[in-house]
Amino acid sequence: MPCLTSYPHSPGFLLLLIIPLLLLGACDLLQSESEEDTECYLSKIQFNEFDSLKFRTISGGRVYSLKQELTVDGETDITASFQFSYNKESIRVVDQLNLHPTNPYMSVTLDGDDRPVEVIRFFNSIAVKLTHDISYPEENKIRVDLTREASTGDVLYVGYSNYNLDDEGNVIRLQQFRAEEDAPTQFTPMLDRFYTYDDHPNPQDGLYLPFFANVNFPTLTFFSSNNILSYTENGQAFTFDYEYGPDEEVIRQTRPAGNEILFGYANCSELDNPN
């Protein structure tokens, strides 16, 4: 995914930003072998032997806290730590490593159906604000408009993305457009991709971090119910492979480049965890 603009971000969150298609989330209600409903929540993402994400959830699978851990020579350091708080129509994310922030790390405004309509990412160290305005113009279509406000108060409209969904709730086509700097009502196409999916729950569905931490549009995984099997761009196809657990949860993802990502869960029966 091309980056439409760039500026400094928190070093502690660097590893999250360079893996835009990955991460977090909660599984749906899953069926155990005893045919009893079991709530299964993602608790860990293991990128490699050094880098992992761990998080805690509260009732309903909502993320309560998220930590990134880096382990080198047996020593583990916490490189990022965030806490989430929920209100009826808003979510607030606080950077716990920033003791005196001017603003929260992120704020989310929800509509009456608990869908995000505005996500603001605050870059407190440089007094920059990135705003995602999210609309639902028609059935199976989501639009995200991206705006950057500098410390001087200057506002730059970056452009917009269209997320076109199928009836299963998966983004099957992603289109991105950049606004011309001298003519903000004119747009240049930046991306046009087509996607296919499996029929297993996406553990990363609805995760604000890291999908809205990047300086670009949110990754389509945030909006999709299932897991990407392939995407096609300019006539070339790229594929993903998966290993699933006993409750159909994803426990291993192999990406087009060949690297493997492991997913660990909590509150599930007989799960194979990478812990």
C-alpha positions as CSV (number, residue, x, y, z in Angstrom):
1,M,0.0,0.0,0.0
2,P,1.6,3.3,-1.0
3,C,2.2,5.9,1.7
4,L,0.5,9.1,0.7
5,T,2.3,11.2,3.2
6,S,4.9,10.7,5.9
7,Y,6.0,12.4,9.1
8,P,7.5,11.3,12.4
9,H,5.8,8.8,14.7
10,S,6.6,7.2,18.0
11,P,9.7,5.0,17.7
12,G,8.2,2.6,20.2
13,F,5.4,1.9,17.8
14,L,7.7,1.5,14.7
15,L,7.4,-2.2,14.4
16,L,3.6,-2.0,14.4
17,L,3.6,0.5,11.5
18,I,5.7,-1.6,9.2
19,I,3.4,-4.5,9.4
20,P,0.2,-2.9,8.2
21,L,-1.8,-6.1,7.3
22,L,-1.3,-7.7,10.7
23,L,-2.7,-7.7,14.1
24,L,-5.0,-8.0,16.9
25,G,-8.6,-8.6,17.5
26,A,-11.2,-10.8,19.1
27,C,-12.6,-14.1,17.6
28,D,-16.3,-14.5,17.2
29,L,-18.3,-16.8,19.3
30,L,-16.8,-20.2,18.5
31,Q,-18.2,-23.7,19.0
32,S,-16.2,-26.2,21.2
33,E,-16.2,-29.9,20.8
34,S,-18.7,-30.2,23.6
35,E,-21.1,-28.0,21.5
36,E,-21.0,-25.3,24.2
37,D,-20.5,-21.7,23.1
38,T,-17.0,-20.4,24.0
39,E,-15.8,-16.9,23.7
40,C,-12.3,-16.9,22.2
41,Y,-10.2,-13.8,22.4
42,L,-6.9,-13.1,20.7
43,S,-4.1,-12.5,23.2
44,K,-0.9,-12.5,21.3
45,I,0.6,-11.9,17.9
46,Q,4.1,-13.4,17.4
47,F,5.9,-11.8,14.4
48,N,9.2,-13.6,15.0
49,E,11.3,-14.8,17.8
50,F,12.0,-11.2,18.9
51,D,8.8,-9.2,18.3
52,S,5.3,-9.8,19.7
53,L,2.1,-8.0,20.7
54,K,0.2,-8.9,23.8
55,F,-3.1,-7.5,24.9
56,R,-5.9,-8.0,27.4
57,T,-9.6,-7.9,26.7
58,I,-12.7,-7.0,28.8
59,S,-16.2,-8.3,28.5
60,G,-17.3,-8.8,24.9
61,G,-13.8,-9.1,23.6
62,R,-13.0,-5.4,23.7
63,V,-9.3,-4.6,23.9
64,Y,-8.5,-3.1,27.3
65,S,-4.7,-2.8,26.9
66,L,-2.1,-3.5,24.3
67,K,1.7,-3.9,24.7
68,Q,4.5,-4.5,22.3
69,E,7.4,-6.6,23.6
70,L,10.9,-6.9,22.1
71,T,13.1,-9.8,23.3
72,V,16.8,-9.8,22.7
73,D,19.3,-12.1,24.3
74,G,16.6,-13.3,26.8
75,E,15.8,-9.7,27.9
76,T,12.3,-8.4,27.2
77,D,11.5,-4.7,26.9
78,I,8.1,-3.1,26.5
79,T,8.4,-0.8,23.5
80,A,4.8,0.4,23.3
81,S,1.8,0.3,25.8
82,F,-1.7,1.5,25.2
83,Q,-4.9,1.6,27.3
84,F,-8.5,1.8,25.9
85,S,-11.5,3.3,27.5
86,Y,-15.1,3.0,26.2
87,N,-18.1,5.3,26.4
88,K,-21.5,5.0,24.7
89,E,-20.4,6.7,21.4
90,S,-16.6,7.0,21.8
91,I,-13.4,5.2,22.4
92,R,-10.2,6.8,23.9
93,V,-6.8,5.3,23.5
94,V,-4.0,6.6,25.8
95,D,-0.2,6.1,25.3
96,Q,0.9,4.8,28.7
97,L,4.6,5.6,28.0
98,N,3.7,9.2,27.5
99,L,3.1,10.5,31.0
100,H,2.0,14.0,30.1
101,P,0.2,14.0,26.7
102,T,-1.5,17.1,25.4
103,N,-4.2,14.8,23.7
104,P,-4.9,11.1,23.8
105,Y,-3.0,8.9,21.4
106,M,-6.3,8.3,19.5
107,S,-10.0,9.1,19.8
108,V,-12.8,7.4,18.0
109,T,-16.4,8.6,17.5
110,L,-19.1,6.0,16.9
111,D,-22.6,6.2,15.4
112,G,-25.7,4.5,16.9
113,D,-24.7,1.2,15.3
114,D,-21.3,1.3,17.0
115,R,-19.6,1.9,13.6
116,P,-16.7,4.4,13.6
117,V,-17.5,7.7,11.9
118,E,-14.3,9.6,12.9
119,V,-10.9,8.4,14.1
120,I,-8.4,11.0,15.1
121,R,-4.7,10.1,15.6
122,F,-2.8,12.7,17.6
123,F,1.0,13.0,17.1
124,N,1.6,14.9,20.3
125,S,5.4,15.3,20.0
126,I,4.9,17.4,16.8
127,A,1.4,18.7,17.4
128,V,0.0,17.1,14.2
129,K,-3.5,15.6,13.9
130,L,-4.6,13.0,11.4
131,T,-8.3,12.7,10.9
132,H,-10.2,9.8,9.3
133,D,-13.7,10.7,8.4
134,I,-15.6,7.5,7.8
135,S,-18.9,7.3,5.9
136,Y,-21.3,4.6,4.7
137,P,-22.7,6.1,1.5
138,E,-24.4,2.9,0.3
139,E,-24.8,-0.8,1.2
140,N,-21.5,-2.7,1.1
141,K,-19.4,0.4,0.7
142,I,-17.3,2.4,3.1
143,R,-15.5,5.6,2.4
144,V,-12.6,7.0,4.4
145,D,-11.5,10.6,3.8
146,L,-8.0,11.5,5.2
147,T,-7.1,15.0,6.5
148,R,-3.8,16.2,8.1
149,E,-3.7,19.3,10.4
150,A,-0.2,20.7,11.1
151,S,0.9,22.5,14.3
152,T,0.5,25.8,12.4
153,G,-3.2,25.1,11.9
154,D,-2.7,24.4,8.1
155,V,-5.0,21.7,6.9
156,L,-4.1,19.3,4.1
157,Y,-6.8,17.1,2.5
158,V,-4.9,13.9,1.5
159,G,-7.5,12.0,-0.4
160,Y,-10.0,9.2,0.1
161,S,-10.3,5.4,-0.1
162,N,-13.3,3.3,-1.1
163,Y,-13.7,-0.1,0.6
164,N,-16.2,-2.2,-1.4
165,L,-17.6,-5.2,0.5
166,D,-19.3,-8.4,-0.4
167,D,-22.4,-9.8,1.4
168,E,-20.2,-11.6,3.9
169,G,-18.7,-8.4,5.2
170,N,-15.3,-8.6,3.4
171,V,-13.6,-5.9,1.5
172,I,-13.2,-7.4,-2.0
173,R,-12.0,-4.2,-3.8
174,L,-9.9,-1.4,-2.4
175,Q,-9.5,1.9,-4.3
176,Q,-7.3,4.8,-3.1
177,F,-7.2,8.3,-4.5
178,R,-4.9,11.2,-3.7
179,A,-6.0,14.8,-3.9
180,E,-4.0,17.0,-6.2
181,E,-2.1,19.6,-4.0
182,D,-3.0,22.6,-6.2
183,A,-6.5,21.3,-7.1
184,P,-7.9,19.4,-4.1
185,T,-11.1,18.5,-6.0
186,Q,-9.1,16.5,-8.5
187,F,-7.8,13.1,-7.7
188,T,-5.1,10.7,-8.9
189,P,-5.7,6.9,-8.5
190,M,-3.1,5.4,-6.2
191,L,-4.3,1.8,-5.6
192,D,-6.8,-0.6,-7.1
193,R,-6.8,-4.1,-5.6
194,F,-9.1,-7.1,-5.6
195,Y,-9.3,-9.6,-2.7
196,T,-10.5,-13.1,-1.9
197,Y,-11.2,-14.6,1.5
198,D,-11.5,-17.8,3.5
199,D,-14.6,-18.6,5.6
200,H,-12.9,-18.4,9.0
201,P,-13.2,-15.6,11.6
202,N,-10.7,-12.7,11.1
203,P,-8.9,-12.2,14.5
204,Q,-8.0,-8.7,13.4
205,D,-11.5,-7.4,12.6
206,G,-12.2,-4.1,14.2
207,L,-8.8,-3.4,15.8
208,Y,-8.0,0.3,15.9
209,L,-4.3,-0.4,16.6
210,P,-2.3,-0.6,14.5
211,F,-4.7,0.0,11.6
212,F,-5.3,3.6,12.4
213,A,-1.9,4.3,13.9
214,N,-0.3,4.5,10.4
215,V,0.0,7.7,8.5
216,N,-2.0,6.2,5.6
217,F,-5.5,4.9,5.2
218,P,-6.5,2.1,7.5
219,T,-5.7,-1.4,6.3
220,L,-8.8,-3.2,4.9
221,T,-8.3,-6.0,7.4
222,F,-9.9,-3.7,10.0
223,F,-13.2,-3.9,8.0
224,S,-13.2,-7.5,6.9
225,S,-15.0,-10.5,8.7
226,N,-12.7,-13.2,7.2
227,N,-9.0,-13.7,6.3
228,I,-7.4,-12.7,3.0
229,L,-6.5,-15.6,0.8
230,S,-5.2,-13.5,-2.1
231,Y,-5.1,-10.1,-3.7
232,T,-4.6,-9.1,-7.3
233,E,-3.1,-5.9,-8.6
234,N,-2.1,-5.0,-12.1
235,G,-2.7,-8.6,-13.2
236,Q,-0.4,-10.1,-10.6
237,A,-1.8,-12.3,-7.7
238,F,-0.3,-12.7,-4.2
239,T,-1.5,-15.5,-1.9
240,F,-1.7,-16.2,1.9
241,D,-1.8,-19.6,3.6
242,Y,-3.3,-20.4,7.0
243,E,-3.3,-23.0,9.7
244,Y,-6.4,-23.2,11.8
245,G,-7.1,-24.5,15.3
246,P,-9.9,-26.7,16.6
247,D,-12.5,-23.9,16.7
248,E,-11.6,-22.7,13.2
249,E,-9.5,-19.8,14.6
250,V,-6.4,-18.8,12.7
251,I,-3.2,-19.9,14.5
252,R,-0.7,-19.4,11.8
253,Q,-0.6,-17.1,8.7
254,T,2.0,-17.4,6.0
255,R,2.3,-14.2,4.0
256,P,3.2,-13.8,0.3
257,A,6.8,-13.1,1.1
258,G,7.0,-16.4,3.1
259,N,7.2,-15.0,6.6
260,E,5.0,-16.6,9.2
261,I,2.8,-14.9,11.9
262,L,1.5,-16.8,14.9
263,F,-1.7,-16.0,16.7
264,G,-2.3,-16.9,20.4
265,Y,-5.7,-16.9,22.2
266,A,-7.2,-16.8,25.6
267,N,-10.4,-18.3,27.0
268,C,-10.5,-21.0,24.4
269,S,-10.5,-24.8,24.7
270,E,-7.7,-27.0,23.4
271,L,-6.0,-24.3,21.5
272,D,-2.5,-24.5,20.0
273,N,-0.9,-21.3,21.3
274,P,2.5,-19.9,20.2
275,N,3.1,-18.8,23.9
